[in-house]
């Protein structure tokens, strides 16, 4: 197990190197020497968004997909969901075409690093601090569904679709580093929304982790497990972690909206619609588990789906032993 974890850790640190090396060679400003730059470097300097998509396609869509085929496990994209936004932020910030208000850029950098640290910590904690411990359950189900065609379908379902989501929701980072408009009141509102989203998601995920850990201990002791988590934030929302995550992305969008890039709402909107579909899948999965189906149906009746709200009156569920 330790050897496999070390191998996956090495793979995780090596896979982004092509983009990083390309960035250091062609994208970062190099002073007066840039006057003699070749056509490739000039194109890179003039097309930051197109280059971001090209690097994502080659380094993530293609390379991650090939690595996933070799390992028979598409775990890398889950880990890098927490890292790619940080890389995109610094790519836009350090690009020769960058122009930004210093305060807004610094706040965006700080917020994104805190968001990434929280999500990365939660991912590794959930995976028992192992790299590549398991594949996302949605990918595993699709693997069974598509059978022999999964090897090529996975390129579209797992990777190309992620490019649409990640590039889309990170567009505000590009907007922040494409305008030097002075810091204003709406930037404070955006910052408050982002901070609130990070805090809510952190406490929701921590409460969920404690609940899962407690049930695992009860199961090992042969004692009845608790069918549903209805304490803390989970008392007021069935998916407070999802709500916090969406609040973060919509808060980030407010920065772009304040800079006149209102069309960038398409990024968080598509992401919210996708997470809405994931919510349906998660709840269907919960209802398939016989020992918690009844309790979860009652939980659905009295608890808000995403936005935390007061609970509705409903009879208490019957506890079942597992």
C-alpha positions in Angstrom: 0.0 0.0 0.0 2.8 2.4 0.9 4.6 1.7 -2.4 1.5 2.3 -4.4 0.8 5.6 -2.5 4.4 6.8 -3.2 4.0 5.9 -6.9 0.8 7.8 -7.2 2.3 10.8 -5.3 5.2 10.9 -7.7 2.7 10.7 -10.7 0.6 13.5 -9.1 3.6 15.8 -8.9 5.0 15.0 -12.3 1.9 15.4 -14.5 1.6 19.2 -14.4 5.2 19.7 -15.4 4.6 20.1 -19.2 2.4 23.2 -18.6 4.6 24.6 -15.9 7.8 24.3 -18.0 6.0 25.8 -21.0 4.8 28.7 -18.8 8.3 29.4 -17.6 9.7 29.3 -21.1 7.1 31.2 -23.2 4.6 33.0 -21.0 6.4 34.8 -18.2 7.8 38.3 -19.1 11.5 38.2 -20.0 12.3 41.9 -20.3 13.9 43.3 -23.5 14.6 39.8 -24.9 10.9 39.5 -25.7 11.3 41.9 -28.6 13.1 39.2 -30.5 10.6 36.4 -29.4 9.5 34.0 -32.0 6.0 33.6 -33.5 5.0 31.0 -30.9 5.9 33.3 -27.9 4.2 36.2 -29.6 1.0 34.2 -30.1 1.1 33.1 -26.5 1.5 36.7 -25.3 -1.5 37.8 -27.4 -4.0 35.0 -26.6 -4.0 34.2 -22.9 -7.4 32.5 -22.9 -6.8 30.4 -26.0 -3.4 29.3 -24.6 -5.0 28.4 -21.3 -7.5 26.2 -23.1 -4.7 24.6 -25.3 -2.6 23.8 -22.2 -5.6 22.4 -20.4 -6.5 20.2 -23.4 -3.0 18.8 -23.9 -1.8 18.5 -20.3 -5.1 17.6 -18.6 -7.5 16.1 -21.2 -4.9 14.1 -23.1 -2.1 13.4 -20.6 -4.3 12.8 -17.6 -6.5 10.6 -19.7 -3.5 8.5 -20.9 -2.3 8.2 -17.3 -5.8 7.1 -16.2 -5.8 4.4 -18.9 -2.5 3.1 -17.8 -3.5 3.0 -14.1 -7.1 1.9 -14.9 -8.2 4.6 -12.5 -9.2 8.2 -13.2 -8.4 9.6 -9.8 -6.0 12.4 -10.9 -8.8 14.8 -12.1 -10.4 14.8 -8.6 -7.1 15.8 -6.9 -6.4 18.5 -9.5 -9.8 20.0 -9.2 -8.4 21.6 -6.1 -5.1 22.7 -7.8 -6.0 23.8 -11.3 -7.8 27.0 -10.3 -4.7 28.1 -8.4 -2.5 27.3 -11.4 -4.9 29.2 -13.7 -5.0 32.2 -11.3 -1.2 32.5 -11.3 -1.1 31.9 -15.1 -3.5 34.9 -15.7 -1.7 37.0 -13.0 1.8 36.4 -14.5 0.9 36.5 -18.1 2.5 39.4 -20.2 -1.0 40.7 -21.0 -2.0 41.0 -17.3 -3.3 44.3 -16.0 -4.9 44.3 -12.5 -5.6 46.4 -9.5 -3.0 45.4 -6.9 -5.5 45.1 -4.0 -8.0 43.0 -6.0 -5.3 40.7 -7.4 -3.8 40.1 -3.9 -7.2 39.4 -2.4 -8.0 37.0 -5.3 -4.7 35.2 -4.7 -5.2 34.9 -1.0 -8.8 33.7 -1.3 -8.0 31.1 -4.0 -5.1 29.6 -2.0 -7.3 29.3 1.1 -10.1 27.7 -1.0 -7.6 25.3 -2.5 -6.0 24.4 0.8 -9.4 23.7 2.3 -10.6 21.5 -0.5 -7.3 19.7 -0.9 -7.2 18.9 2.8 -10.8 17.6 2.7 -10.0 15.4 -0.3 -6.9 13.8 1.2 -8.6 13.5 4.6 -11.5 11.7 2.9 -9.1 9.4 1.1 -7.2 8.5 4.2 -4.2 10.6 3.2 -3.5 8.3 0.2 -3.0 9.4 -3.4 -5.2 7.5 -5.9 -6.8 5.4 -3.2 -10.0 5.1 -5.2 -11.8 6.4 -8.2 -14.8 8.7 -8.0 -17.9 6.6 -7.6 -19.6 8.4 -10.5 -16.7 7.3 -12.8 -16.8 3.8 -11.5 -20.5 3.6 -12.3 -19.9 5.0 -15.8 -17.2 2.4 -16.3 -19.7 -0.3 -15.6 -22.3 1.4 -17.8 -20.1 1.9 -20.9 -18.2 -1.4 -20.6 -15.7 -1.9 -23.4 -16.2 1.6 -24.8 -15.3 3.3 -21.5 -11.6 3.6 -22.5 -12.5 6.3 -25.1 -15.7 7.6 -23.6 -13.8 8.5 -20.5 -11.9 11.1 -22.5 -15.1 13.1 -23.0 -17.0 12.2 -19.8 -14.1 12.6 -17.3 -11.7 15.1 -18.9 -13.1 17.2 -21.8 -16.2 18.0 -19.7 -13.9 19.1 -16.9 -12.3 21.7 -19.2 -15.6 23.3 -19.8 -16.4 23.5 -16.1 -13.0 24.6 -14.8 -12.1 27.1 -17.5 -15.6 28.5 -17.2 -15.8 28.9 -13.5 -12.2 30.4 -13.4 -13.0 33.1 -16.0 -13.4 35.7 -13.2 -9.7 35.2 -12.4 -9.0 36.3 -16.0 -11.3 39.3 -15.6 -9.5 40.3 -12.4 -6.2 40.3 -14.2 -7.5 42.1 -17.3 -8.6 45.4 -15.7 -6.9 47.8 -13.4 -10.2 49.4 -12.3 -9.7 50.6 -8.7 -11.0 48.5 -5.7 -14.6 49.3 -4.9 -17.6 48.4 -2.7 -18.7 45.5 -4.8 -15.2 44.0 -4.4 -15.9 43.9 -0.6 -19.3 42.2 -1.3 -17.5 39.6 -3.5 -14.8 39.0 -0.9 -17.4 38.5 1.9 -19.4 36.0 -0.3 -16.2 34.1 -1.1 -15.1 34.0 2.6 -18.6 32.9 3.7 -18.6 30.1 1.0 -15.2 28.8 2.2 -16.2 28.8 5.9 -19.5 27.1 5.3 -18.0 24.4 3.1 -15.2 23.8 5.6 -17.5 23.3 8.6 -20.0 21.2 6.5 -17.2 18.9 5.3 -15.7 18.6 8.7 -19.1 17.7 10.3 -19.6 15.1 7.5 -16.2 13.6 8.1 -16.8 13.2 11.8 -20.2 11.6 11.1 -18.7 9.1 8.7 -15.8 8.3 11.1 -18.3 7.8 14.0 -20.4 5.4 11.9 -17.3 3.4 10.9 -16.4 3.0 14.5 -19.9 1.9 15.5 -19.9 -0.6 12.6 -16.7 -2.1 13.8 -18.1 -2.5 17.3 -21.2 -4.1 15.9 -23.5 -1.4 17.2 -26.3 0.4 15.3 -25.2 3.2 13.0 -26.8 6.6 12.6 -28.7 6.6 9.3 -28.5 10.4 8.5 -26.5 13.4 9.6 -28.9 16.0 11.0 -26.6 18.0 13.2 -24.8 21.3 12.7 -25.2 22.8 9.2 -26.8 19.6 8.0 -29.8 20.3 10.2 -30.7 23.2 7.9 -29.5 21.9 4.5 -29.1 18.5 3.0 -26.0 19.6 1.1 -24.4 22.5 3.0 -21.0 21.6 1.5 -22.4 22.1 -2.0 -24.0 25.3 -1.0 -20.8 26.7 0.4 -18.9 25.6 -2.7 -21.4 27.4 -5.0 -21.3 30.5 -2.8 -17.6 30.6 -3.3 -17.8 30.5 -7.2 -20.7 33.0 -7.4 -18.8 35.3 -5.0 -15.8 35.0 -7.4 -18.1 35.9 -10.2 -19.1 39.2 -8.5 -15.5 40.4 -9.0 -16.0 39.9 -12.8 -19.5 41.4 -12.7 -18.1 44.5 -11.0 -15.5 44.8 -13.8 -18.1 44.7 -16.5 -17.8 41.1 -17.5 -21.3 40.0 -16.6 -21.4 37.3 -19.3 -19.0 35.3 -17.2 -22.0 34.1 -15.2 -22.2 31.2 -17.6 -19.3 29.5 -15.7 -20.8 29.3 -12.2 -24.3 28.7 -13.8 -23.1 25.6 -15.7 -21.3 24.4 -12.6 -24.4 24.9 -10.4 -26.5 23.0 -12.9 -24.0 20.2 -12.9 -23.9 20.1 -9.1 -27.7 20.0 -9.1 -27.6 16.9 -11.2 -24.9 15.4 -8.9 -27.2 16.2 -6.0 -30.0 14.1 -7.6 -27.5 11.2 -8.1 -26.3 11.4 -4.5 -29.8 11.3 -3.1 -30.8 8.4 -5.3 -27.8 6.6 -4.1 -28.7 7.3 -0.5 -32.2 6.0 -1.0 -30.9 2.7 -2.5 -29.3 1.9 0.9 -32.0 -0.1 2.7 -30.8 0.8 6.3 -31.1 4.5 5.7 -33.8 4.9 3.0 -36.7 5.6 5.4 -34.8 8.0 7.5 -33.5 9.8 4.5 -36.9 10.2 2.9 -38.1 12.0 6.1 -34.9 14.0 6.1 -35.8 15.1 2.5 -39.2 16.2 3.6 -38.2 18.4 6.4 -34.8 19.8 5.3 -33.9 22.3 2.5 -31.9 20.9 -0.4 -29.1 23.5 -0.7 -29.8 26.9 0.9 -29.8 26.6 4.7 -33.3 27.2 6.1 -35.6 26.4 9.0 -36.7 22.8 9.2 -40.2 21.6 8.5 -42.1 19.6 11.1 -42.1 15.9 10.4 -42.2 12.6 12.5 -39.0 11.2 13.8 -37.6 8.3 11.7 -37.3 4.8 13.1 -33.8 3.8 13.8 -32.7 0.6 12.1 -29.7 -1.5 13.0 -27.2 -2.4 10.3 
